[in-house]
């Protein structure tokens, strides 16, 4: 007995399209944006005042004090912090574009969280979450060295 198989042409076309797009996406070499931002508003560092991390107490930024740099929006808690950033943005930018430092040390760009941060030798590092931050803290020097090697292969700068 022959079995009839009914195929829905729309479903077949949709599955073919999804499969093709998936292959194209997977075949691209992974690239990380120069600065990690939210997709919806291009807000960098989750809206935190980047300069405030260097004083040891991160503060949320205010939309009154916002500037654009590297295609991202940066907010600050005060005009003074915004102006300080504008005089030398590279001095304040998070390493690896704000991506997770531990993940970058393993060759995998991942979201960095401003709630899991560390300043070392005048440089700001983010990690994905508290657990990852704890892992990273066990051997910061080695992880920074590895991440420094991987970052140029992912950065779009």
N, C-alpha and C positions, 0 to 999 in steps of 0.2 A: 504494500500500500504506500503510495506516494504521499508525502506530507507537503502541504502547501504552506509556504512561508510568506506572510504578508509584510512588506516593508513600506514604511511611511517615507516618501521622498523628502519631506521637510526634515524629518528626524535624521535621516541618513546624511543630508546636506549639512545640518547643524553639527552632527558628530564629526563629520569630515573636517569642517571648519575649525572646531575646537581642537581636534587632534593636530591639525596643521599648525595652528597658532601655538600650541604647546611645544611642538618640535622646534619651531622657530625661536621661541623664548628660551628653550633649553640649549639651543645651539649657540646663542650669543655668549660671548665671554662676559663673566660677571663684572660689572663696573659699579663703583660707588660714587655718588655725587660728591663734589668737593666739600659740601656741608650737609649733614643729615638734617632733614626738616620733615614736618608733617606734610602729608600730601595735599591736604585741603587748603592750607594757608601759607605754606612755605616759611612757617615760623621756626626759627632755629632755637635750639636748647630749651625747647618746651616753654618758651616765653620767659625764661629766667634771665636775669641781668648777668651777662657773661663776666663783667669786671668784678662783680661781687664775690665770685668764687675765690679770687685771689686774696681777698681779705679774710677768708675762712668762714664766711657766713653767706651762703647763696640767698639772694632775694629775688622775688618775682619782679619782672619788668612791668612797666606801665606803658600802655599804648601811646601816651603823650610823648614818650621818649623812645621813638622807634626810628631806626635807620636801615637802609638796604646795603648789603654787601655780599658778593659772590652769589647773587640770585636768591638770597635769603633775607628774611626780616629779623632784625635783632632788636629786642626791647631792653630797656634799662630802667632802674629804679629812680634815677636822678639825671638831670641834665649834665651834671659833672661827669658821671660815669659814661654817658653817651659820647660826650666830647672827648673823653680820654680814649675811648675805643676808636673814635674817628681819627685821632692823631696817629695811631699805630695799630690797626686792627690785627695784624699778624701776631702781635705780642699776646693777644688774648684768645685767639681762636683755639678751640679744643683740638687736640691731636687726632689724627685720622678722621678729620671732618666731623668729629662728634660721634663717630661709630664706636661700638664697644671695643675697648683696647684688648681685652682678653681674646675675644673672637678674632680680631685682626691678627693677633699673634699666632692664631691657628689657621690663618689664611681664609677666613670667612667673614665678610662684612656683615655686621648685625647692628641693630639699633642700640645706641648708647642712651643711658638714662641720666639726666642731670641730678637725680636723687642718689646716684651711686658714682661719686666723683672722687678725684684725688689730684692734688697739685704737687708736682715733683720737679725740682730744678726749674721752677718758673713756667712749667707747662701743665696744661689742664688735660686730664684723662677722664673718660666716662666708661662705665661698664653697664651691661644689660640689666642686671638686678643685683641684689645684695649677696646672693650665693656666688654669682660669678665674680663680683667684686672681691669677695673673700678669697676665692681661688687665685685671682690676679695678684692680690696683696701678698701672697706667699712667696712670690719670686718676681717682683716688679721689674727689676733690672733685665732679667732674661726675657720676660714678655715684651718689654719695650723694644729690646733689640730685635726680636722676631717680628713684631708688628711694624717696626721701621722698615724691615726688609720687604714685607708683604704689601704695605700701603701703596707704593708706586705702581704695583701691578693692578690695583683696583681703582686708584684715583683717576678721575676724568680731567684733572687739571692739566 
